[in-house]
Structures are given as structure tokens and as C-alpha cells.
């Protein structure tokens, strides 16, 4: 049981360490990728997500931002 949990975590960490994740036809960025793309600290990206400036989905303890939501943020179309 513990071995399977560890191997599952390794898979999750590998996925979350990639810059983009494709789910179906949608493409998502993790917080670290957005930080590098926008030249802002990771903490600032997380702050923008908490404030609703960037719309994201939470998968476990990770946030994912779709390309569409990134485009909305960059064009100034945030929810708040």
C-alpha cells in the first residue's frame, strides 16, 4: 500500500513539474510555469489566484491555469 502511494506521488510530481499539462483538448499551466512566463515571483502568481485576478482550478494542492484564463488575465478581463 505504501509503495503504491509513493509511486503515485512520483507520477503526480512529474506531471506538476512540467510546464504545461494537456487535459482533453485544454492546455493548462502550473504556477511555476506562469511565474517564469510572466517574470513575477511564484508567490505573486498564487496571490493573484487567491484574489481572483487569475482564474485557476485546484488539483490536490496544485493550481492549474488554462490558456484561456491566462489570456483573459493578460488582456485585463479578470473576474474581480
PyMOL Python script that loads the backbone (N, CA, C, O; Angstrom):
from pymol import cmd

cmd.read_pdbstr("""\
ATOM      1  N   UNK A   1       0.820  -1.192   0.000  1.00  0.00           N
ATOM      2  CA  UNK A   1       0.000   0.000   0.000  1.00  0.00           C
ATOM      3  C   UNK A   1       0.867   1.260   0.000  1.00  0.00           C
ATOM      4  O   UNK A   1       0.611   2.191  -0.764  1.00  0.00           O
ATOM      5  N   UNK A   2       1.885   1.290   0.848  1.00  0.00           N
ATOM      6  CA  UNK A   2       2.755   2.461   0.917  1.00  0.00           C
ATOM      7  C   UNK A   2       3.541   2.610  -0.378  1.00  0.00           C
ATOM      8  O   UNK A   2       3.725   3.726  -0.863  1.00  0.00           O
ATOM      9  N   UNK A   3       4.013   1.484  -0.952  1.00  0.00           N
ATOM     10  CA  UNK A   3       4.769   1.554  -2.199  1.00  0.00           C
ATOM     11  C   UNK A   3       3.923   2.134  -3.316  1.00  0.00           C
ATOM     12  O   UNK A   3       4.407   2.959  -4.091  1.00  0.00           O
ATOM     13  N   UNK A   4       2.664   1.716  -3.412  1.00  0.00           N
ATOM     14  CA  UNK A   4       1.811   2.243  -4.479  1.00  0.00           C
ATOM     15  C   UNK A   4       1.536   3.729  -4.272  1.00  0.00           C
ATOM     16  O   UNK A   4       1.451   4.472  -5.250  1.00  0.00           O
ATOM     17  N   UNK A   5       1.393   4.182  -3.030  1.00  0.00           N
ATOM     18  CA  UNK A   5       1.178   5.596  -2.749  1.00  0.00           C
ATOM     19  C   UNK A   5       2.403   6.416  -3.147  1.00  0.00           C
ATOM     20  O   UNK A   5       2.276   7.505  -3.707  1.00  0.00           O
ATOM     21  N   UNK A   6       3.579   5.887  -2.855  1.00  0.00           N
ATOM     22  CA  UNK A   6       4.812   6.587  -3.217  1.00  0.00           C
ATOM     23  C   UNK A   6       4.953   6.671  -4.729  1.00  0.00           C
ATOM     24  O   UNK A   6       5.308   7.728  -5.250  1.00  0.00           O
ATOM     25  N   UNK A   7       4.688   5.599  -5.439  1.00  0.00           N
ATOM     26  CA  UNK A   7       4.812   5.644  -6.892  1.00  0.00           C
ATOM     27  C   UNK A   7       3.761   6.559  -7.504  1.00  0.00           C
ATOM     28  O   UNK A   7       4.038   7.229  -8.498  1.00  0.00           O
ATOM     29  N   UNK A   8       2.564   6.602  -6.936  1.00  0.00           N
ATOM     30  CA  UNK A   8       1.543   7.529  -7.430  1.00  0.00           C
ATOM     31  C   UNK A   8       1.975   8.969  -7.209  1.00  0.00           C
ATOM     32  O   UNK A   8       1.765   9.811  -8.082  1.00  0.00           O
ATOM     33  N   UNK A   9       2.575   9.273  -6.064  1.00  0.00           N
ATOM     34  CA  UNK A   9       3.054  10.627  -5.786  1.00  0.00           C
ATOM     35  C   UNK A   9       4.152  11.032  -6.759  1.00  0.00           C
ATOM     36  O   UNK A   9       4.198  12.176  -7.211  1.00  0.00           O
ATOM     37  N   UNK A  10       5.036  10.091  -7.079  1.00  0.00           N
ATOM     38  CA  UNK A  10       6.094  10.399  -8.042  1.00  0.00           C
ATOM     39  C   UNK A  10       5.489  10.788  -9.377  1.00  0.00           C
ATOM     40  O   UNK A  10       5.968  11.721 -10.022  1.00  0.00           O
ATOM     41  N   UNK A  11       4.455  10.097  -9.798  1.00  0.00           N
ATOM     42  CA  UNK A  11       3.782  10.416 -11.051  1.00  0.00           C
ATOM     43  C   UNK A  11       3.145  11.784 -11.012  1.00  0.00           C
ATOM     44  O   UNK A  11       3.231  12.540 -11.979  1.00  0.00           O
ATOM     45  N   UNK A  12       2.506  12.112  -9.901  1.00  0.00           N
ATOM     46  CA  UNK A  12       1.882  13.425  -9.741  1.00  0.00           C
ATOM     47  C   UNK A  12       2.941  14.517  -9.765  1.00  0.00           C
ATOM     48  O   UNK A  12       2.761  15.541 -10.424  1.00  0.00           O
ATOM     49  N   UNK A  13       4.034  14.309  -9.056  1.00  0.00           N
ATOM     50  CA  UNK A  13       5.097  15.312  -9.031  1.00  0.00           C
ATOM     51  C   UNK A  13       5.720  15.506 -10.402  1.00  0.00           C
ATOM     52  O   UNK A  13       6.050  16.632 -10.773  1.00  0.00           O
ATOM     53  N   UNK A  14       5.887  14.432 -11.161  1.00  0.00           N
ATOM     54  CA  UNK A  14       6.419  14.557 -12.518  1.00  0.00           C
ATOM     55  C   UNK A  14       5.491  15.390 -13.383  1.00  0.00           C
ATOM     56  O   UNK A  14       5.948  16.242 -14.145  1.00  0.00           O
ATOM     57  N   UNK A  15       4.199  15.154 -13.271  1.00  0.00           N
ATOM     58  CA  UNK A  15       3.230  15.920 -14.047  1.00  0.00           C
ATOM     59  C   UNK A  15       3.269  17.390 -13.645  1.00  0.00           C
ATOM     60  O   UNK A  15       3.272  18.267 -14.509  1.00  0.00           O
ATOM     61  N   UNK A  16       3.300  17.666 -12.351  1.00  0.00           N
ATOM     62  CA  UNK A  16       3.247  19.041 -11.876  1.00  0.00           C
ATOM     63  C   UNK A  16       4.547  19.792 -12.150  1.00  0.00           C
ATOM     64  O   UNK A  16       4.547  21.023 -12.156  1.00  0.00           O
ATOM     65  N   UNK A  17       5.647  19.090 -12.376  1.00  0.00           N
ATOM     66  CA  UNK A  17       6.911  19.751 -12.688  1.00  0.00           C
ATOM     67  C   UNK A  17       7.018  20.126 -14.164  1.00  0.00           C
ATOM     68  O   UNK A  17       7.933  20.854 -14.549  1.00  0.00           O
ATOM     69  N   UNK A  18       6.103  19.643 -14.988  1.00  0.00           N
ATOM     70  CA  UNK A  18       6.120  20.029 -16.388  1.00  0.00           C
ATOM     71  C   UNK A  18       5.525  21.424 -16.515  1.00  0.00           C
ATOM     72  O   UNK A  18       4.779  21.869 -15.643  1.00  0.00           O
ATOM     73  N   UNK A  19       5.856  22.111 -17.602  1.00  0.00           N
ATOM     74  CA  UNK A  19       5.363  23.472 -17.786  1.00  0.00           C
ATOM     75  C   UNK A  19       3.896  23.496 -18.174  1.00  0.00           C
ATOM     76  O   UNK A  19       3.138  24.329 -17.679  1.00  0.00           O
ATOM     77  N   UNK A  20       3.493  22.603 -19.043  1.00  0.00           N
ATOM     78  CA  UNK A  20       2.097  22.581 -19.468  1.00  0.00           C
ATOM     79  C   UNK A  20       1.526  21.183 -19.309  1.00  0.00           C
ATOM     80  O   UNK A  20       2.235  20.180 -19.396  1.00  0.00           O
ATOM     81  N   UNK A  21       0.235  21.151 -19.076  1.00  0.00           N
ATOM     82  CA  UNK A  21      -0.467  19.888 -18.920  1.00  0.00           C
ATOM     83  C   UNK A  21      -1.662  19.929 -19.854  1.00  0.00           C
ATOM     84  O   UNK A  21      -2.406  20.909 -19.868  1.00  0.00           O
ATOM     85  N   UNK A  22      -1.850  18.895 -20.619  1.00  0.00           N
ATOM     86  CA  UNK A  22      -2.979  18.845 -21.530  1.00  0.00           C
ATOM     87  C   UNK A  22      -3.996  17.856 -20.984  1.00  0.00           C
ATOM     88  O   UNK A  22      -3.682  16.688 -20.754  1.00  0.00           O
ATOM     89  N   UNK A  23      -5.225  18.337 -20.778  1.00  0.00           N
ATOM     90  CA  UNK A  23      -6.321  17.504 -20.319  1.00  0.00           C
ATOM     91  C   UNK A  23      -7.418  17.619 -21.369  1.00  0.00           C
ATOM     92  O   UNK A  23      -8.041  18.668 -21.529  1.00  0.00           O
ATOM     93  N   UNK A  24      -7.637  16.528 -22.073  1.00  0.00           N
ATOM     94  CA  UNK A  24      -8.579  16.593 -23.188  1.00  0.00           C
ATOM     95  C   UNK A  24      -8.020  17.522 -24.248  1.00  0.00           C
ATOM     96  O   UNK A  24      -6.894  17.343 -24.712  1.00  0.00           O
ATOM     97  N   UNK A  25      -8.814  18.520 -24.632  1.00  0.00           N
ATOM     98  CA  UNK A  25      -8.364  19.492 -25.628  1.00  0.00           C
ATOM     99  C   UNK A  25      -7.816  20.758 -24.998  1.00  0.00           C
ATOM    100  O   UNK A  25      -7.309  21.632 -25.701  1.00  0.00           O
ATOM    101  N   UNK A  26      -7.914  20.867 -23.668  1.00  0.00           N
ATOM    102  CA  UNK A  26      -7.464  22.072 -22.974  1.00  0.00           C
ATOM    103  C   UNK A  26      -6.031  21.933 -22.494  1.00  0.00           C
ATOM    104  O   UNK A  26      -5.584  20.854 -22.106  1.00  0.00           O
ATOM    105  N   UNK A  27      -5.327  23.051 -22.531  1.00  0.00           N
ATOM    106  CA  UNK A  27      -3.947  23.094 -22.066  1.00  0.00           C
ATOM    107  C   UNK A  27      -3.887  23.979 -20.826  1.00  0.00           C
ATOM    108  O   UNK A  27      -4.516  25.036 -20.781  1.00  0.00           O
ATOM    109  N   UNK A  28      -3.128  23.544 -19.818  1.00  0.00           N
ATOM    110  CA  UNK A  28      -3.016  24.253 -18.549  1.00  0.00           C
ATOM    111  C   UNK A  28      -1.559  24.507 -18.207  1.00  0.00           C
ATOM    112  O   UNK A  28      -0.671  23.756 -18.610  1.00  0.00           O
ATOM    113  N   UNK A  29      -1.326  25.581 -17.452  1.00  0.00           N
ATOM    114  CA  UNK A  29      -0.008  25.911 -16.929  1.00  0.00           C
ATOM    115  C   UNK A  29      -0.032  25.765 -15.419  1.00  0.00           C
ATOM    116  O   UNK A  29      -1.046  26.059 -14.786  1.00  0.00           O
ATOM    117  N   UNK A  30       1.070  25.315 -14.833  1.00  0.00           N
ATOM    118  CA  UNK A  30       1.155  25.313 -13.381  1.00  0.00           C
ATOM    119  C   UNK A  30       1.701  26.672 -12.921  1.00  0.00           C
ATOM    120  O   UNK A  30       2.111  27.492 -13.742  1.00  0.00           O
ATOM    121  N   UNK A  31       1.701  26.898 -11.628  1.00  0.00           N
ATOM    122  CA  UNK A  31       2.095  28.191 -11.055  1.00  0.00           C
ATOM    123  C   UNK A  31       3.545  28.535 -11.404  1.00  0.00           C
ATOM    124  O   UNK A  31       3.860  29.684 -11.716  1.00  0.00           O
ATOM    125  N   UNK A  32       4.412  27.543 -11.348  1.00  0.00           N
ATOM    126  CA  UNK A  32       5.831  27.788 -11.633  1.00  0.00           C
ATOM    127  C   UNK A  32       6.037  28.229 -13.081  1.00  0.00           C
ATOM    128  O   UNK A  32       6.840  29.121 -13.355  1.00  0.00           O
ATOM    129  N   UNK A  33       5.315  27.604 -13.998  1.00  0.00           N
ATOM    130  CA  UNK A  33       5.432  27.983 -15.413  1.00  0.00           C
ATOM    131  C   UNK A  33       4.940  29.410 -15.628  1.00  0.00           C
ATOM    132  O   UNK A  33       5.567  30.184 -16.351  1.00  0.00           O
ATOM    133  N   UNK A  34       3.810  29.759 -14.996  1.00  0.00           N
ATOM    134  CA  UNK A  34       3.296  31.124 -15.118  1.00  0.00           C
ATOM    135  C   UNK A  34       4.284  32.134 -14.551  1.00  0.00           C
ATOM    136  O   UNK A  34       4.472  33.211 -15.118  1.00  0.00           O
ATOM    137  N   UNK A  35       4.908  31.789 -13.444  1.00  0.00           N
ATOM    138  CA  UNK A  35       5.892  32.665 -12.827  1.00  0.00           C
ATOM    139  C   UNK A  35       7.029  32.979 -13.803  1.00  0.00           C
ATOM    140  O   UNK A  35       7.440  34.131 -13.942  1.00  0.00           O
ATOM    141  N   UNK A  36       7.521  31.958 -14.463  1.00  0.00           N
ATOM    142  CA  UNK A  36       8.616  32.145 -15.421  1.00  0.00           C
ATOM    143  C   UNK A  36       8.156  32.922 -16.648  1.00  0.00           C
ATOM    144  O   UNK A  36       8.884  33.776 -17.154  1.00  0.00           O
ATOM    145  N   UNK A  37       6.950  32.628 -17.128  1.00  0.00           N
ATOM    146  CA  UNK A  37       6.436  33.296 -18.332  1.00  0.00           C
ATOM    147  C   UNK A  37       6.160  34.775 -18.092  1.00  0.00           C
ATOM    148  O   UNK A  37       6.397  35.607 -18.967  1.00  0.00           O
ATOM    149  N   UNK A  38       5.655  35.100 -16.895  1.00  0.00           N
ATOM    150  CA  UNK A  38       5.261  36.474 -16.586  1.00  0.00           C
ATOM    151  C   UNK A  38       6.354  37.272 -15.889  1.00  0.00           C
ATOM    152  O   UNK A  38       6.191  38.466 -15.636  1.00  0.00           O
ATOM    153  N   UNK A  39       7.473  36.610 -15.577  1.00  0.00           N
ATOM    154  CA  UNK A  39       8.605  37.246 -14.890  1.00  0.00           C
ATOM    155  C   UNK A  39       8.177  37.854 -13.548  1.00  0.00           C
ATOM    156  O   UNK A  39       8.558  38.974 -13.207  1.00  0.00           O
ATOM    157  N   UNK A  40       7.373  37.087 -12.796  1.00  0.00           N
ATOM    158  CA  UNK A  40       6.960  37.503 -11.460  1.00  0.00           C
ATOM    159  C   UNK A  40       7.173  36.329 -10.509  1.00  0.00           C
ATOM    160  O   UNK A  40       7.208  35.179 -10.946  1.00  0.00           O
ATOM    161  N   UNK A  41       7.316  36.607  -9.217  1.00  0.00           N
ATOM    162  CA  UNK A  41       7.538  35.516  -8.259  1.00  0.00           C
ATOM    163  C   UNK A  41       6.354  34.549  -8.179  1.00  0.00           C
ATOM    164  O   UNK A  41       5.212  34.928  -8.441  1.00  0.00           O
ATOM    165  N   UNK A  42       6.638  33.317  -7.819  1.00  0.00           N
ATOM    166  CA  UNK A  42       5.613  32.284  -7.656  1.00  0.00           C
ATOM    167  C   UNK A  42       4.566  32.739  -6.641  1.00  0.00           C
ATOM    168  O   UNK A  42       3.370  32.525  -6.843  1.00  0.00           O
ATOM    169  N   UNK A  43       5.009  33.361  -5.557  1.00  0.00           N
ATOM    170  CA  UNK A  43       4.076  33.836  -4.524  1.00  0.00           C
ATOM    171  C   UNK A  43       3.089  34.863  -5.084  1.00  0.00           C
ATOM    172  O   UNK A  43       1.933  34.903  -4.664  1.00  0.00           O
ATOM    173  N   UNK A  44       3.535  35.685  -6.020  1.00  0.00           N
ATOM    174  CA  UNK A  44       2.655  36.677  -6.630  1.00  0.00           C
ATOM    175  C   UNK A  44       1.605  35.993  -7.498  1.00  0.00           C
ATOM    176  O   UNK A  44       0.443  36.399  -7.498  1.00  0.00           O
ATOM    177  N   UNK A  45       2.000  34.963  -8.236  1.00  0.00           N
ATOM    178  CA  UNK A  45       1.034  34.205  -9.042  1.00  0.00           C
ATOM    179  C   UNK A  45      -0.020  33.600  -8.122  1.00  0.00           C
ATOM    180  O   UNK A  45      -1.214  33.684  -8.409  1.00  0.00           O
ATOM    181  N   UNK A  46       0.406  32.997  -7.030  1.00  0.00           N
ATOM    182  CA  UNK A  46      -0.553  32.409  -6.075  1.00  0.00           C
ATOM    183  C   UNK A  46      -1.464  33.474  -5.480  1.00  0.00           C
ATOM    184  O   UNK A  46      -2.655  33.233  -5.287  1.00  0.00           O
ATOM    185  N   UNK A  47      -0.918  34.645  -5.190  1.00  0.00           N
ATOM    186  CA  UNK A  47      -1.707  35.753  -4.660  1.00  0.00           C
ATOM    187  C   UNK A  47      -2.773  36.175  -5.668  1.00  0.00           C
ATOM    188  O   UNK A  47      -3.931  36.372  -5.299  1.00  0.00           O
ATOM    189  N   UNK A  48      -2.391  36.313  -6.928  1.00  0.00           N
ATOM    190  CA  UNK A  48      -3.350  36.678  -7.977  1.00  0.00           C
ATOM    191  C   UNK A  48      -4.461  35.636  -8.099  1.00  0.00           C
ATOM    192  O   UNK A  48      -5.616  35.984  -8.341  1.00  0.00           O
ATOM    193  N   UNK A  49      -4.119  34.374  -7.934  1.00  0.00           N
ATOM    194  CA  UNK A  49      -5.123  33.302  -7.986  1.00  0.00           C
ATOM    195  C   UNK A  49      -6.064  33.436  -6.794  1.00  0.00           C
ATOM    196  O   UNK A  49      -7.281  33.366  -6.960  1.00  0.00           O
ATOM    197  N   UNK A  50      -5.520  33.627  -5.604  1.00  0.00           N
ATOM    198  CA  UNK A  50      -6.365  33.779  -4.399  1.00  0.00           C
ATOM    199  C   UNK A  50      -7.291  34.985  -4.518  1.00  0.00           C
ATOM    200  O   UNK A  50      -8.446  34.925  -4.096  1.00  0.00           O
ATOM    201  N   UNK A  51      -6.793  36.074  -5.089  1.00  0.00           N
ATOM    202  CA  UNK A  51      -7.577  37.298  -5.227  1.00  0.00           C
ATOM    203  C   UNK A  51      -8.581  37.230  -6.380  1.00  0.00           C
ATOM    204  O   UNK A  51      -9.439  38.103  -6.512  1.00  0.00           O
ATOM    205  N   UNK A  52      -8.472  36.198  -7.208  1.00  0.00           N
ATOM    206  CA  UNK A  52      -9.380  36.065  -8.341  1.00  0.00           C
ATOM    207  C   UNK A  52      -8.928  36.810  -9.584  1.00  0.00           C
ATOM    208  O   UNK A  52      -9.669  36.878 -10.565  1.00  0.00           O
ATOM    209  N   UNK A  53      -7.731  37.368  -9.561  1.00  0.00           N
ATOM    210  CA  UNK A  53      -7.213  38.063 -10.739  1.00  0.00           C
ATOM    211  C   UNK A  53      -6.882  37.076 -11.850  1.00  0.00           C
ATOM    212  O   UNK A  53      -7.039  37.374 -13.034  1.00  0.00           O
ATOM    213  N   UNK A  54      -6.422  35.895 -11.445  1.00  0.00           N
ATOM    214  CA  UNK A  54      -6.187  34.794 -12.390  1.00  0.00           C
ATOM    215  C   UNK A  54      -7.098  33.656 -11.957  1.00  0.00           C
ATOM    216  O   UNK A  54      -7.032  33.203 -10.815  1.00  0.00           O
ATOM    217  N   UNK A  55      -7.945  33.195 -12.865  1.00  0.00           N
ATOM    218  CA  UNK A  55      -8.838  32.084 -12.551  1.00  0.00           C
ATOM    219  C   UNK A  55      -8.077  30.776 -12.732  1.00  0.00           C
ATOM    220  O   UNK A  55      -7.422  30.564 -13.752  1.00  0.00           O
ATOM    221  N   UNK A  56      -8.170  29.899 -11.728  1.00  0.00           N
ATOM    222  CA  UNK A  56      -7.439  28.630 -11.755  1.00  0.00           C
ATOM    223  C   UNK A  56      -8.306  27.533 -11.160  1.00  0.00           C
ATOM    224  O   UNK A  56      -9.274  27.800 -10.447  1.00  0.00           O
ATOM    225  N   UNK A  57      -7.941  26.301 -11.464  1.00  0.00           N
ATOM    226  CA  UNK A  57      -8.565  25.157 -10.811  1.00  0.00           C
ATOM    227  C   UNK A  57      -7.533  24.558  -9.871  1.00  0.00           C
ATOM    228  O   UNK A  57      -6.330  24.619 -10.123  1.00  0.00           O
ATOM    229  N   UNK A  58      -8.023  23.981  -8.788  1.00  0.00           N
ATOM    230  CA  UNK A  58      -7.122  23.374  -7.819  1.00  0.00           C
ATOM    231  C   UNK A  58      -7.215  21.861  -7.955  1.00  0.00           C
ATOM    232  O   UNK A  58      -8.300  21.284  -7.873  1.00  0.00           O
ATOM    233  N   UNK A  59      -6.081  21.234  -8.160  1.00  0.00           N
ATOM    234  CA  UNK A  59      -5.986  19.781  -8.263  1.00  0.00           C
ATOM    235  C   UNK A  59      -5.097  19.337  -7.111  1.00  0.00           C
ATOM    236  O   UNK A  59      -3.878  19.498  -7.155  1.00  0.00           O
ATOM    237  N   UNK A  60      -5.720  18.777  -6.083  1.00  0.00           N
ATOM    238  CA  UNK A  60      -4.967  18.452  -4.876  1.00  0.00           C
ATOM    239  C   UNK A  60      -4.485  19.723  -4.231  1.00  0.00           C
ATOM    240  O   UNK A  60      -5.291  20.563  -3.828  1.00  0.00           O
ATOM    241  N   UNK A  61      -3.184  19.878  -4.126  1.00  0.00           N
ATOM    242  CA  UNK A  61      -2.639  21.117  -3.572  1.00  0.00           C
ATOM    243  C   UNK A  61      -1.989  21.986  -4.647  1.00  0.00           C
ATOM    244  O   UNK A  61      -1.272  22.933  -4.326  1.00  0.00           O
ATOM    245  N   UNK A  62      -2.231  21.675  -5.903  1.00  0.00           N
ATOM    246  CA  UNK A  62      -1.653  22.415  -7.018  1.00  0.00           C
ATOM    247  C   UNK A  62      -2.721  23.223  -7.745  1.00  0.00           C
ATOM    248  O   UNK A  62      -3.876  22.805  -7.825  1.00  0.00           O
ATOM    249  N   UNK A  63      -2.333  24.378  -8.273  1.00  0.00           N
ATOM    250  CA  UNK A  63      -3.217  25.184  -9.105  1.00  0.00           C
ATOM    251  C   UNK A  63      -2.835  25.012 -10.570  1.00  0.00           C
ATOM    252  O   UNK A  63      -1.657  24.923 -10.914  1.00  0.00           O
ATOM    253  N   UNK A  64      -3.857  24.967 -11.425  1.00  0.00           N
ATOM    254  CA  UNK A  64      -3.652  24.918 -12.866  1.00  0.00           C
ATOM    255  C   UNK A  64      -4.449  26.040 -13.507  1.00  0.00           C
ATOM    256  O   UNK A  64      -5.610  26.263 -13.165  1.00  0.00           O
ATOM    257  N   UNK A  65      -3.817  26.749 -14.443  1.00  0.00           N
ATOM    258  CA  UNK A  65      -4.455  27.866 -15.131  1.00  0.00           C
ATOM    259  C   UNK A  65      -4.538  27.526 -16.612  1.00  0.00           C
ATOM    260  O   UNK A  65      -3.534  27.190 -17.239  1.00  0.00           O
ATOM    261  N   UNK A  66      -5.741  27.614 -17.163  1.00  0.00           N
ATOM    262  CA  UNK A  66      -5.921  27.302 -18.587  1.00  0.00           C
ATOM    263  C   UNK A  66      -5.346  28.429 -19.441  1.00  0.00           C
ATOM    264  O   UNK A  66      -5.173  29.554 -18.974  1.00  0.00           O
ATOM    265  N   UNK A  67      -5.060  28.109 -20.676  1.00  0.00           N
ATOM    266  CA  UNK A  67      -4.553  29.103 -21.623  1.00  0.00           C
ATOM    267  C   UNK A  67      -5.577  30.222 -21.771  1.00  0.00           C
ATOM    268  O   UNK A  67      -5.212  31.395 -21.845  1.00  0.00           O
ATOM    269  N   UNK A  68      -6.857  29.863 -21.814  1.00  0.00           N
ATOM    270  CA  UNK A  68      -7.919  30.860 -21.960  1.00  0.00           C
ATOM    271  C   UNK A  68      -7.928  31.833 -20.782  1.00  0.00           C
ATOM    272  O   UNK A  68      -8.059  33.042 -20.972  1.00  0.00           O
ATOM    273  N   UNK A  69      -7.787  31.300 -19.555  1.00  0.00           N
ATOM    274  CA  UNK A  69      -7.779  32.167 -18.375  1.00  0.00           C
ATOM    275  C   UNK A  69      -6.524  33.023 -18.298  1.00  0.00           C
ATOM    276  O   UNK A  69      -6.576  34.149 -17.804  1.00  0.00           O
ATOM    277  N   UNK A  70      -5.409  32.512 -18.775  1.00  0.00           N
ATOM    278  CA  UNK A  70      -4.195  33.322 -18.842  1.00  0.00           C
ATOM    279  C   UNK A  70      -4.397  34.471 -19.821  1.00  0.00           C
ATOM    280  O   UNK A  70      -4.011  35.606 -19.538  1.00  0.00           O
ATOM    281  N   UNK A  71      -5.000  34.183 -20.975  1.00  0.00           N
ATOM    282  CA  UNK A  71      -5.273  35.227 -21.960  1.00  0.00           C
ATOM    283  C   UNK A  71      -6.193  36.306 -21.394  1.00  0.00           C
ATOM    284  O   UNK A  71      -5.988  37.495 -21.642  1.00  0.00           O
ATOM    285  N   UNK A  72      -7.211  35.891 -20.630  1.00  0.00           N
ATOM    286  CA  UNK A  72      -8.119  36.859 -20.001  1.00  0.00           C
ATOM    287  C   UNK A  72      -7.363  37.751 -19.021  1.00  0.00           C
ATOM    288  O   UNK A  72      -7.571  38.964 -18.988  1.00  0.00           O
ATOM    289  N   UNK A  73      -6.496  37.152 -18.233  1.00  0.00           N
ATOM    290  CA  UNK A  73      -5.706  37.929 -17.276  1.00  0.00           C
ATOM    291  C   UNK A  73      -4.820  38.937 -18.004  1.00  0.00           C
ATOM    292  O   UNK A  73      -4.748  40.103 -17.616  1.00  0.00           O
ATOM    293  N   UNK A  74      -4.152  38.485 -19.056  1.00  0.00           N
ATOM    294  CA  UNK A  74      -3.247  39.361 -19.784  1.00  0.00           C
ATOM    295  C   UNK A  74      -3.965  40.490 -20.512  1.00  0.00           C
ATOM    296  O   UNK A  74      -3.391  41.556 -20.734  1.00  0.00           O
ATOM    297  N   UNK A  75      -5.232  40.255 -20.888  1.00  0.00           N
ATOM    298  CA  UNK A  75      -5.981  41.299 -21.574  1.00  0.00           C
ATOM    299  C   UNK A  75      -6.775  42.178 -20.591  1.00  0.00           C
ATOM    300  O   UNK A  75      -7.476  43.099 -21.008  1.00  0.00           O
ATOM    301  N   UNK A  76      -6.660  41.887 -19.279  1.00  0.00           N
ATOM    302  CA  UNK A  76      -7.310  42.703 -18.269  1.00  0.00           C
ATOM    303  C   UNK A  76      -8.736  42.303 -17.965  1.00  0.00           C
ATOM    304  O   UNK A  76      -9.467  43.069 -17.337  1.00  0.00           O
ATOM    305  N   UNK A  77      -9.153  41.121 -18.395  1.00  0.00           N
ATOM    306  CA  UNK A  77     -10.519  40.650 -18.170  1.00  0.00           C
ATOM    307  C   UNK A  77     -10.612  39.726 -16.964  1.00  0.00           C
ATOM    308  O   UNK A  77     -11.044  38.581 -17.097  1.00  0.00           O
ATOM    309  N   UNK A  78     -10.211  40.207 -15.786  1.00  0.00           N
ATOM    310  CA  UNK A  78     -10.297  39.350 -14.604  1.00  0.00           C
ATOM    311  C   UNK A  78     -11.688  39.450 -13.998  1.00  0.00           C
ATOM    312  O   UNK A  78     -12.428  40.393 -14.278  1.00  0.00           O
ATOM    313  N   UNK A  79     -12.046  38.463 -13.158  1.00  0.00           N
ATOM    314  CA  UNK A  79     -13.372  38.425 -12.547  1.00  0.00           C
ATOM    315  C   UNK A  79     -13.574  39.518 -11.505  1.00  0.00           C
ATOM    316  O   UNK A  79     -14.704  39.947 -11.272  1.00  0.00           O
ATOM    317  N   UNK A  80     -12.509  39.969 -10.883  1.00  0.00           N
ATOM    318  CA  UNK A  80     -12.643  40.989  -9.824  1.00  0.00           C
ATOM    319  C   UNK A  80     -12.097  42.309 -10.274  1.00  0.00           C
ATOM    320  O   UNK A  80     -12.125  43.279  -9.516  1.00  0.00           O
TER     321      UNK A  80
END
""", "prot")
cmd.dss("prot")
cmd.show_as("cartoon", "prot")
cmd.util.cbc("prot")
cmd.orient("prot")
